[in-house]
């Protein structure tokens, strides 16, 4: 696990390809290649330009409108609000 900053504040890789953003000794947001989740909301691109699969055991929520210019495979649940 690679750490940038100290344990109480900074950026820390928590699992493969996921970063924890920490402040005051707690995780305040997580980020991966697809976007960022914070305590206030979720931010993502309005265009899906890489192939994306939502497996049968996962759910996904996106804020629309969304432009899909790649293959989008939904075996689980996708909700666009």
N, CA, C and O of each residue as an XYZ file, in Angstrom:
324
protein
N       0.835     -1.161      0.000
C       0.000      0.000      0.000
C       0.889      1.236      0.000
O       1.785      1.363      0.834
N       0.643      2.125     -0.917
C       1.424      3.362     -1.002
C       0.676      4.470     -0.280
O      -0.530      4.630     -0.470
N       1.362      5.221      0.527
C       0.755      6.330      1.261
C       1.400      7.639      0.838
O       2.621      7.729      0.711
N       0.582      8.640      0.625
C       1.061      9.983      0.344
C       0.516     10.851      1.465
O      -0.700     10.964      1.618
N       1.370     11.453      2.233
C       0.942     12.179      3.422
C       0.978     11.239      4.615
O       1.422     10.097      4.496
N       0.515     11.712      5.757
C       0.500     10.840      6.933
C      -0.853     10.163      7.064
O      -1.764     10.447      6.286
N      -0.994      9.285      8.021
C      -2.217      8.500      8.158
C      -3.431      9.368      8.469
O      -4.534      9.041      8.032
N      -3.267     10.457      9.206
C      -4.421     11.269      9.587
C      -4.880     12.223      8.487
O      -6.026     12.670      8.511
N      -4.019     12.547      7.524
C      -4.417     13.417      6.424
C      -3.580     13.100      5.210
O      -2.359     12.978      5.308
N      -4.213     12.967      4.082
C      -3.487     12.704      2.853
C      -4.265     11.774      1.944
O      -5.472     11.592      2.104
N      -3.561     11.189      0.989
C      -4.149     10.275      0.021
C      -3.519      8.916      0.239
O      -2.297      8.796      0.335
N      -4.350      7.895      0.317
C      -3.858      6.549      0.605
C      -4.575      5.559     -0.300
O      -5.796      5.619     -0.438
N      -3.827      4.645     -0.920
C      -4.443      3.592     -1.717
C      -4.989      2.549     -0.756
O      -4.223      1.911     -0.035
N      -6.320      2.367     -0.738
C      -6.919      1.435      0.216
C      -7.025      0.028     -0.348
O      -6.799     -0.945      0.372
N      -7.356     -0.092     -1.592
C      -7.352     -1.364     -2.298
C      -6.823     -1.083     -3.692
O      -6.604      0.074     -4.050
N      -6.620     -2.106     -4.465
C      -6.059     -1.901     -5.793
C      -6.947     -0.953     -6.603
O      -8.147     -1.182     -6.750
N      -6.353      0.086     -7.112
C      -6.995      1.063     -7.991
C      -8.037      1.951     -7.307
O      -8.819      2.602     -7.999
N      -8.074      1.998     -5.976
C      -8.982      2.896     -5.263
C      -8.159      3.746     -4.302
O      -7.325      3.230     -3.559
N      -8.400      5.041     -4.324
C      -7.703      5.958     -3.424
C      -8.655      6.455     -2.351
O      -9.797      6.813     -2.641
N      -8.184      6.478     -1.110
C      -8.911      7.106     -0.012
C      -8.349      8.496      0.185
O      -7.131      8.656      0.266
N      -9.195      9.503      0.266
C      -8.784     10.858      0.581
C      -9.173     11.073      2.041
O     -10.349     11.007      2.398
N      -8.166     11.332      2.884
C      -8.385     11.369      4.326
C      -8.114     12.755      4.904
O      -7.218     13.469      4.453
N      -8.887     13.110      5.887
C      -8.685     14.324      6.656
C      -9.236     14.120      8.050
O     -10.283     13.493      8.207
N      -8.574     14.623      9.049
C      -8.992     14.460     10.444
C      -9.192     12.990     10.790
O     -10.161     12.627     11.458
N      -8.266     12.146     10.329
C      -8.232     10.715     10.647
C      -9.428      9.920     10.145
O      -9.706      8.841     10.667
N     -10.148     10.429      9.139
C     -11.229      9.636      8.567
C     -11.242      9.822      7.051
O     -10.779     10.836      6.531
N     -11.775      8.833      6.363
C     -11.889      8.899      4.910
C     -13.049      9.810      4.550
O     -14.188      9.549      4.935
N     -12.768     10.880      3.811
C     -13.814     11.827      3.426
C     -14.283     11.622      1.998
O     -15.347     12.112      1.617
N     -13.488     10.893      1.190
C     -13.876     10.612     -0.185
C     -13.065      9.439     -0.698
O     -11.994      9.126     -0.177
N     -13.592      8.796     -1.730
C     -12.863      7.748     -2.426
C     -12.915      8.052     -3.907
O     -13.894      8.603     -4.411
N     -11.847      7.685     -4.598
C     -11.793      7.922     -6.032
C     -11.228      6.699     -6.730
O     -10.345      6.015     -6.213
N     -11.762      6.438     -7.922
C     -11.188      5.420     -8.791
C     -11.163      5.993    -10.203
O     -11.400      7.187    -10.384
N     -10.890      5.188    -11.177
C     -10.761      5.675    -12.544
C     -12.072      6.213    -13.102
O     -12.063      6.928    -14.104
N     -13.199      5.885    -12.476
C     -14.496      6.274    -13.005
C     -15.101      7.516    -12.365
O     -16.081      8.051    -12.883
N     -14.549      7.985    -11.260
C     -15.109      9.173    -10.633
C     -14.736      9.288     -9.175
O     -13.868      8.570     -8.679
N     -15.407     10.208     -8.492
C     -15.102     10.474     -7.095
C     -16.396     10.516     -6.296
O     -17.390     11.102     -6.725
N     -16.367      9.886     -5.129
C     -17.486      9.917     -4.201
C     -17.045     10.735     -2.992
O     -15.981     10.480     -2.429
N     -17.851     11.713     -2.590
C     -17.553     12.509     -1.406
C     -18.736     12.422     -0.455
O     -19.736     11.772     -0.761
N     -18.630     13.056      0.665
C     -19.749     13.101      1.590
C     -20.898     13.956      1.078
O     -21.973     13.953      1.677
N     -20.702     14.678      0.001
C     -21.716     15.603     -0.509
C     -22.324     15.178     -1.829
O     -23.348     15.732     -2.231
N     -21.736     14.221     -2.514
C     -22.282     13.802     -3.794
C     -21.270     13.004     -4.593
O     -20.195     12.659     -4.103
N     -21.627     12.725     -5.803
C     -20.800     11.935     -6.706
C     -20.570     12.742     -7.965
O     -21.504     13.309     -8.531
N     -19.324     12.792     -8.400
C     -18.982     13.541     -9.601
C     -18.476     12.570    -10.653
O     -17.661     11.695    -10.361
N     -18.964     12.728    -11.886
C     -18.484     11.887    -12.982
C     -18.621     12.627    -14.304
O     -19.308     13.644    -14.402
N     -17.960     12.100    -15.303
C     -18.024     12.680    -16.641
C     -19.423     12.497    -17.220
O     -20.140     11.581    -16.818
N     -19.823     13.355    -18.159
C     -21.119     13.189    -18.814
C     -21.029     12.320    -20.064
O     -22.012     12.156    -20.786
N     -19.830     11.760    -20.317
C     -19.627     10.887    -21.473
C     -18.958      9.594    -21.046
O     -17.947      9.613    -20.345
N     -19.522      8.470    -21.469
C     -18.895      7.164    -21.268
C     -18.158      6.847    -22.556
O     -18.776      6.501    -23.562
N     -16.827      6.965    -22.526
C     -16.032      6.769    -23.740
C     -15.190      5.506    -23.688
O     -14.518      5.174    -24.665
N     -15.213      4.790    -22.556
C     -14.544      3.496    -22.435
C     -15.604      2.447    -22.161
O     -16.617      2.737    -21.525
N     -15.377      1.221    -22.638
C     -16.321      0.146    -22.377
C     -16.570      0.027    -20.884
O     -15.638      0.103    -20.083
N     -17.830     -0.159    -20.513
C     -18.219     -0.235    -19.108
C     -19.186     -1.385    -18.933
O     -20.145     -1.522    -19.693
N     -18.932     -2.220    -17.923
C     -19.848     -3.309    -17.586
C     -20.294     -3.148    -16.140
O     -19.477     -2.928    -15.246
N     -21.589     -3.259    -15.925
C     -22.143     -3.282    -14.583
C     -22.553     -4.728    -14.328
O     -23.559     -5.189    -14.867
N     -21.783     -5.449    -13.512
C     -22.043     -6.873    -13.291
C     -23.384     -7.120    -12.603
O     -23.982     -6.204    -12.038
N     -23.843     -8.359    -12.657
C     -25.146     -8.737    -12.113
C     -25.274     -8.446    -10.623
O     -26.384     -8.236    -10.133
N     -24.177     -8.430     -9.902
C     -24.247     -8.216     -8.450
C     -23.937     -6.774     -8.055
O     -23.617     -6.518     -6.894
N     -24.024     -5.823     -8.993
C     -23.717     -4.425     -8.691
C     -24.822     -3.498     -9.169
O     -25.577     -3.822    -10.087
N     -24.903     -2.330     -8.523
C     -25.823     -1.267     -8.910
C     -25.007     -0.042     -9.270
O     -23.902      0.150     -8.762
N     -25.555      0.790    -10.151
C     -24.862      2.006    -10.556
C     -25.887      3.127    -10.697
O     -26.966      2.929    -11.255
N     -25.535      4.310    -10.182
C     -26.373      5.497    -10.330
C     -25.550      6.551    -11.041
O     -24.412      6.819    -10.656
N     -26.116      7.149    -12.071
C     -25.460      8.222    -12.811
C     -26.408      9.404    -12.894
O     -27.628      9.245    -12.935
N     -25.818     10.596    -12.918
C     -26.605     11.799    -13.149
C     -26.583     12.090    -14.643
O     -25.512     12.127    -15.248
N     -27.733     12.294    -15.236
C     -27.821     12.508    -16.669
C     -27.878     13.983    -17.007
O     -27.984     14.825    -16.116
N     -27.810     14.293    -18.262
C     -27.771     13.345    -19.373
C     -26.384     12.705    -19.532
O     -25.370     13.282    -19.139
N     -26.367     11.514    -20.110
C     -25.146     10.752    -20.343
C     -25.049     10.466    -21.837
O     -26.029     10.066    -22.464
N     -23.869     10.671    -22.397
C     -23.586     10.291    -23.778
C     -22.738      9.030    -23.753
O     -21.698      8.993    -23.095
N     -23.178      7.990    -24.469
C     -22.442      6.723    -24.510
C     -21.819      6.582    -25.888
O     -22.524      6.479    -26.892
N     -20.488      6.577    -25.929
C     -19.771      6.409    -27.199
C     -18.890      5.169    -27.154
O     -17.894      5.080    -27.871
N     -19.262      4.206    -26.303
C     -18.534      2.944    -26.143
C     -19.576      1.872    -25.846
O     -20.777      2.135    -25.913
N     -19.125      0.682    -25.522
C     -20.048     -0.406    -25.190
C     -20.420     -0.329    -23.721
O     -19.549     -0.334    -22.852
N     -21.710     -0.260    -23.445
C     -22.236     -0.247    -22.091
C     -23.047     -1.524    -21.897
O     -24.089     -1.712    -22.525
N     -22.561     -2.397    -21.023
C     -23.228     -3.675    -20.741
C     -23.779     -3.623    -19.328
O     -23.035     -3.454    -18.362
N     -25.118     -3.773    -19.216
C     -25.758     -3.707    -17.915
C     -26.365     -5.074    -17.605
O     -27.393     -5.449    -18.169
N     -25.727     -5.803    -16.711
C     -26.270     -7.066    -16.198
C     -26.859     -6.862    -14.808
O     -27.663     -7.670    -14.344
N     -26.464     -5.794    -14.154
C     -26.976     -5.432    -12.836
C     -28.052     -4.371    -13.008
O     -28.938     -4.504    -13.852
N     -27.971     -3.318    -12.203
C     -28.959     -2.250    -12.243
C     -28.269     -0.925    -12.534
O     -27.281     -0.574    -11.888
N     -28.800     -0.185    -13.521
C     -28.313      1.151    -13.846
C     -29.472      2.114    -13.726
O     -30.510      1.914    -14.357
N     -29.315      3.155    -12.926
C     -30.322      4.189    -12.773
C     -29.701      5.507    -13.174
O     -28.648      5.883    -12.658
N     -30.341      6.213    -14.090
C     -29.876      7.542    -14.502
C     -30.920      8.540    -14.039
O     -32.091      8.471    -14.414
N     -30.455      9.482    -13.201
C     -31.383     10.500    -12.681
C     -31.068     11.850    -13.286
O     -31.736     12.837    -12.977
